[in-house]
Amino acid sequence: MSSDAGMMGRIEDWFISRLAALAYEGGLVFEKTVNQQKQVNVDHWKHQIAAGEAGVESFDRFAPFAFVKWQPSSSVDREGGYDLNQKIRIAIAIGQTSSHKGLARFGSGQVIGTSLMHALIINLFDGKHPGTGFICDDFFFAGDEESVDHPNRHGIEMYFEANYITT
């Protein structure tokens, strides 16, 4: 993403760079081997997982994956003096597949399940700030939703929020 993407794009970039480098027991969490090439499936959300049967195929093609998007927040608060307190809301869609039922969710010695991904991601971002040049408070875990629950596929959408400091 270019440097002129605006703050929300730069925050997405920060989330993506940290997720792409997320390691567990010596390997990258979102890395897989395709045609003898290693690839890390972390990116901006660009509708990679399509609807319908193609969605199943694309889910399998990308997993394990983490796709990041900024979402407009439905909650806008006011502080003392009626100053705007707007929330920055980031959604991270994660997913995993396995040929063995349940492993996409729970994991095994060879498969990092979404339950472990979930915990690692909370540790990675909860209470963290993207650094100099970002006018926001620290990000905090703000909940999640199960998006795919299938014996061989599991997906979760996780949310992180920070106060956007506009004044």
LINWOVEN-V97857 format. One record per backbone hydrogen bond with DSSP energy under -1.0 kcal/mol. CO is the residue of the C=O (numbers start at 1). NH is the residue of the N-H. E is the energy in kcal/mol with one decimal. If there is no record, write none. Layout:
[[CO	NH	E] [CO	NH	E]]
This chain:
[[2	5	-1.4] [6	10	-2.2] [7	11	-2.5] [8	12	-2.3] [9	13	-2.3] [10	14	-2.0] [11	15	-2.4] [12	16	-2.8] [13	17	-2.8] [14	18	-1.9] [15	19	-2.5] [16	20	-2.8] [17	21	-1.0] [19	22	-1.1] [22	29	-2.8] [24	27	-1.7] [27	24	-3.0] [28	31	-1.3] [30	41	-2.6] [32	39	-2.7] [34	37	-1.8] [37	34	-3.2] [39	32	-2.5] [40	42	-1.3] [41	66	-2.1] [43	68	-2.4] [52	55	-1.1] [53	57	-1.7] [54	58	-2.9] [55	59	-2.6] [56	60	-2.3] [57	61	-2.1] [58	62	-2.0] [59	63	-2.3] [65	95	-1.6] [66	43	-1.7] [67	93	-3.0] [68	45	-3.2] [69	91	-3.2] [77	85	-2.6] [79	82	-1.9] [83	79	-2.8] [85	77	-2.1] [86	164	-3.8] [88	162	-1.7] [89	71	-3.1] [90	160	-2.4] [91	69	-2.3] [92	158	-2.8] [93	67	-2.5] [94	156	-2.1] [95	65	-1.8] [96	154	-2.4] [100	103	-1.5] [102	106	-2.8] [103	107	-1.8] [104	114	-2.3] [105	115	-2.3] [111	108	-2.8] [113	117	-2.3] [114	118	-2.8] [115	119	-1.5] [116	120	-2.7] [117	121	-2.6] [118	122	-2.1] [119	123	-2.2] [120	124	-1.7] [121	125	-1.9] [122	126	-2.7] [125	128	-2.1] [128	139	-3.6] [131	134	-1.5] [134	136	-1.6] [135	165	-2.0] [139	127	-3.2] [140	161	-2.6] [143	159	-2.6] [145	157	-3.2] [148	155	-2.4] [151	102	-2.9] [152	98	-1.9] [153	150	-2.3] [154	96	-2.1] [155	147	-2.0] [155	148	-1.6] [156	94	-3.0] [157	145	-2.3] [158	92	-2.8] [159	142	-3.3] [160	90	-3.0] [161	140	-2.5] [162	88	-3.4] [163	137	-2.3]]
